[in-house]
Amino acid sequence: MLKKTQLFLIGIICALLVIIPVGLLISNIAKENKSAQADEDNSSLFESVSELEALDLGLVDGDDLREQNGIETSESGAFNSAVKENVTVSISLRSIQDDLKIKLSKSGTETLISGVDFTVTVKGKDKTMTYNDTDKDGIIYIPFVDPGDYTVFLSDISTETANYHSDKSQTITVSDHIEYAKVDIKDEIKDESQINVAAEDTKVQEEDLTTDISAASEGVAEGENQESYDEDISEDAEDILAQIEAEDAANQASKAAYQGASSGTIAAPTIASDPNYVAAHSGVKGIDVSKHNGNIDWGAVKNSGINFAIIRCGYRGSSSGALVIDPLYYQNIAGAQSNGINVGVYFFSQAVNEAEAVEEASMVLELISGYNLQMPVYLDVEASHGRGDQISGEQRTAVCHAFLTTIRNAGYTAGIYSNKKWFEEGRMNTASFTDYKIWLAQYVDIPTYTATRYDMWQYTSKGSVPGIAGNVDMNVIK
């Protein structure tokens, strides 16, 4: 009996010795298969995430990616919505006088967001208003705002590519007086690739007395290398032509008096020997330049005896009012200063109110920051056939003072440039600018301007200087 029991136990033990290893083997095989499947699934998931990231970064084409994953093109809308960028919008506010400018940029950057019709709510003490960025440039400008405190909220908006939201509102106090101090304008400065140059850079040189009268009567307005052409002669242009003819006749008579027949062997004197001519042209000689003068060899300019250069740093567009940097400004100021030429700058204004004038001055202050100027900062006020021509003499005077005061308050010498006609004939109150430098443009042998003193005279637009191809404006400091 005992032997049978022992044999039975031995049989069970032997069976277990066979079954247990087999079970363990089967279990291990199952685990390995499960692990392999998990690795395959994880690999697929990793690849999908990588593809989505690549799509979000624009490294792969969305349609190609959908085809690779067996997704029909018709499902692209749902696919794109899954990879939309979530953009946090930063709201910045600015007020100069009775106005409010709202600027919307991507958080953490100074780049304005364009292409989105944002909606903002402006809440004041007594009323709440809603405004849209209809031109989609990232700026909403509100004029004629009552003084007081305002809070601005941004409404969330979703486009085909992104969801835009702002984490917080912003508050500002609108004042009814101007501080005449620099405002933050850096993110509003454009380069010429962002504008229609033909419509925006339209300065017109009204008074070039060296221009041939017949050419002028055909409608050619010669400025910086003939910047503008106008087929129709306006009444204003006819007045200019009449003035040109009268002053040209006077010049010719003056020259004839000096170049008349001589007696005996003594040669007739030339106008260059006239004491008034000598006095007018005596002084430090310089030039003013812009992109229209092309690439300049500043070493050759210096070697020619030129002492100073007034460089255009920018302009406001005569159509849109955009603030635009001259594309050769940085190149010109670096080239002139590295060759020991004294430097100043000028800005062509199209401001229509004091707030815009402060913006223009702020742009100039931004552009000259870090440069040591030996010459003044000038405001160029002339015809453009644009927005700046439409304001009154009183408004233009206020605009000029706002610019000049802002520049002076920043520690620079400020001045104003215009031609004889604009200075003398009511386009502005010239007598009110005598606390600033006055730069006169009149292209005659001897200037006839008498409204005020002038500190610098631009006597021709047809000068010739080594290192500059073509004509260049010439100036003399009294």
ABEGO torsion letter per residue (X at the ends): XAAAAAAAAAAAAAAAAAAAAAAAAAAAAAAAAAAAAAAAAAAAAAAAAAAAAAAAAGABBAAAAAAAAGBBAAAAAAAAAAABBBBBBBBBBBBABGBBBBBBBBBGBABBBBGBBBBBBBBBAABBBBBBBAAGAGBBBBBGBBBEBBBBBBBBBBBAABBBBBABBBBBBBBABBAGBBBBAAAABBBAAABBAAAABABBBABBAABBAAAAAAGBBBBBGGABBBABBBAAAAAAAAAAAAAAAAAAAAAAAAABBBBEABBBBBAAABAAAAAAABEBBBBBBBAAAEBBBAAAAAAAGBABBBBBAEBBBAAAGBBBBBAAAAAAAAAAAAAGBBBBBBBBBABABAAAAAAAAAAAAAAABGBBBABBBBBBBBBAGBAAAABBAAAAAAAAAAAAAAAAAAGBBBBBBBBAAAAAAGABBAAAAAABBBBBBBBBABBABAABBBABBBABAABBBBGBBEBBBBBBBX
